[in-house]
Amino acid sequence: MKKTLIAPAITHEELQRRRRAVEEARAANFRQGYRHDAVLEEANERFILGLISLDDLKKEMRQAVLNNR
């Protein structure tokens, strides 16, 4: 079953700002040897869409690292 994400009302500018921030962080991580992780990328997308806060994203990232993702 495909999930449907309903994003809260964030502005287009905020969405673009979040997307740029995630892309810059991803590029820095790739330079340090990051490999694609579907769980983390899905969390990034939810942050970009405004479904989770930056604090929530950080918590998910930390938990993934602790779980050796």
C-alpha positions as CSV (number, residue, x, y, z in Angstrom):
1,M,0.0,0.0,0.0
2,K,1.4,3.4,-1.0
3,K,1.6,6.1,1.8
4,T,0.0,9.5,1.1
5,L,1.8,12.3,2.8
6,I,-0.3,15.3,3.7
7,A,2.0,18.3,4.4
8,P,1.1,21.1,6.7
9,A,1.0,24.5,5.3
10,I,4.5,25.7,4.9
11,T,5.4,28.3,2.3
12,H,7.0,27.4,-0.9
13,E,10.0,29.5,0.2
14,E,10.3,27.4,3.4
15,L,10.1,24.2,1.5
16,Q,12.9,25.4,-0.9
17,R,15.0,26.5,2.1
18,R,14.6,23.1,3.7
19,R,15.4,21.3,0.5
20,R,18.6,23.4,0.0
21,A,19.7,22.7,3.6
22,V,19.2,18.9,3.2
23,E,21.0,18.9,-0.1
24,E,24.0,20.8,1.3
25,A,24.1,18.4,4.3
26,R,23.8,15.4,2.1
27,A,26.7,16.6,-0.1
28,A,28.9,17.2,2.9
29,N,28.0,13.7,4.2
30,F,28.8,12.1,0.8
31,R,32.3,13.7,0.9
32,Q,32.8,11.9,4.2
33,G,31.7,8.5,2.9
34,Y,27.9,8.5,3.5
35,R,26.0,5.7,1.7
36,H,22.4,6.1,0.7
37,D,20.0,5.0,3.4
38,A,16.3,4.8,2.5
39,V,15.1,5.4,6.1
40,L,17.2,8.5,6.5
41,E,16.3,9.9,3.1
42,E,12.6,9.3,3.9
43,A,13.1,11.3,7.1
44,N,14.8,14.1,5.1
45,E,11.8,14.2,2.7
46,R,9.3,14.5,5.6
47,F,11.3,17.4,7.0
48,I,11.4,19.1,3.7
49,L,7.6,18.8,3.4
50,G,7.1,20.2,6.8
51,L,5.8,16.9,8.3
52,I,8.4,16.9,11.0
53,S,10.5,19.5,12.7
54,L,14.3,19.9,12.6
55,D,14.4,18.5,16.2
56,D,12.4,15.5,15.1
57,L,14.8,14.9,12.1
58,K,17.8,15.1,14.4
59,K,16.3,12.6,16.8
60,E,15.6,10.2,13.9
61,M,19.1,10.6,12.6
62,R,20.7,10.0,16.0
63,Q,18.5,6.9,16.5
64,A,19.5,5.5,13.1
65,V,23.2,6.0,14.0
66,L,22.7,4.3,17.3
67,N,21.0,1.4,15.5
68,N,24.0,1.2,13.1
69,R,22.1,2.2,10.0
